[in-house]
Every structure is written in C-alpha cells, then in structure tokens.
Amino acid sequence: EDVDFLAASPAELRQMRAAIRPLARKLAARMAQRRRLRRHGRLDARRTIRRSLAAGGVPLDPAFRYPRVSRPDLFLLCDISGSVGEFASFTLALLYAMNEEFSRIRSFVFVDGIDEVTGALEDRALALDAAHLLARAHVVWADGHSDYGRVFARFWSTCGHAAVGPKTTVIITGDARNNYRDAGVEVLRAIKEQARRVYWLNPEPRSNWDTTDSIMSTYAPYCDGVFEARTLRQLADFARGIA
C-alpha cells in the first residue's frame, strides 16, 4: 500500500492491481458501518400515535424518522498520458469497485482531447489499464501532449455545463503539467461554482509541484482540495473521505 505509483516496477504494479478489489471491499465495509452508526433518528410523533391506536393508545412501537443518506455523484476526469496513466487506472479501478457508495459515476479520460468511457468501464470484462483506455478512447486531438485548458473547455461545452450540478463531486487526476499551454482556469472556476466539490489528485511528490511545466498552484484555488496521491494508502484515504 505504500509503493509509489510512478516508481513501481512491473511486478509491484501487478501486486497493486491484485490488491485493488480487496482494498475497495474493505473500504466499503468500513463506510457502511460508519453510516449505520451515524443514523440517529428523531421520534416521529404522528406515526407513533397512529401506530398506538392498535394497542389502545399505548405507544408500544415508536416510529423514528431517519436522515436520508446522501451519496455523491462522481465525475472523474483522468489524465492518461505518460506515467500518470497508471495512476488514473488505479483511481478508476478503486472507485468503480466501490460504486455502491456513490449514486452515479461518469468517467472521462484525456490527453489533449477528452472522451467519456463510462460505458466501457461498466463492462467488468474489460481491463482498466491505461494502455487499453488510450487505445479505446478518442483522447489525442493534436500532438498527444497534455493540454488541460483545452480539455476543460471541451468537457464543459459538450457535457459539463448541462450535467454538473449541486450534487456532483468532480475529481481530476493528473500531474498538472500543461506543456506551457493555456491553463483554462476560467472553465475550472465555472466547474467549481456549479459543482458540489472539486478535488484534484496528483501522483507526483509535492516537492515536484510547480516545477518546470507543472502549474498545480494555478489550479489549486479553483479546487476544494488538492491531494498528493502517490500510493494506494493515500488513494484509499481520499476515497474514504469523499464517501
């Protein structure tokens, strides 16, 4: 759980893939138990009185009103270029294995173009690896180098502005290395204003953020949280928090 995604050997990556589903089941079980412990209901006086009529007015069977459990809609925007593609695969695999903890998941993968892969990922027979997604999706628009500004604009114009709402949590995964192109912060601001939450997961060490073409601090003000997610443990901690 503490192996760095970007430095893992092929053998370590295989072991990490094998650990994803057991880890997801463990997380889901913990979160279900936490929800049960938090369900403190209030006495429903009207229903209690109505029930008591069958017992001569004695309230033998009190009724309670329980709070409705709110499960977020997830929109995942995952950079699958270069080495960060492996990290995107792990994020998608973990959250899809925990899908019962969310009301809905829609997934998009991108490089300098963006494509929705929700339908493909719901097919359990398909592999959730970066190479498979890169071959299947239409994510290369020009030169195949990350272009976050264009991707955000394309997502917002084709889907986001109509589909993102106050129940939506948007998760962006990537290293925020934009190849010195337009950052697209105006669009990210619009996403944040319309969504419930916007989070960014970065698989690089924090010490590498904002070096060369990384512009993580440019995007951070338009997110509700930016997180270093270099390992399965950090990724699991994040998933536990949002669910």
Summary of the structure (lengths in Angstrom):
residues: 243
radius of gyration: 21.3
end to end distance: 19.7
largest distance: 78.7
contacts: 735
relative contact order: 0.15
helix: 49%
strand: 16%
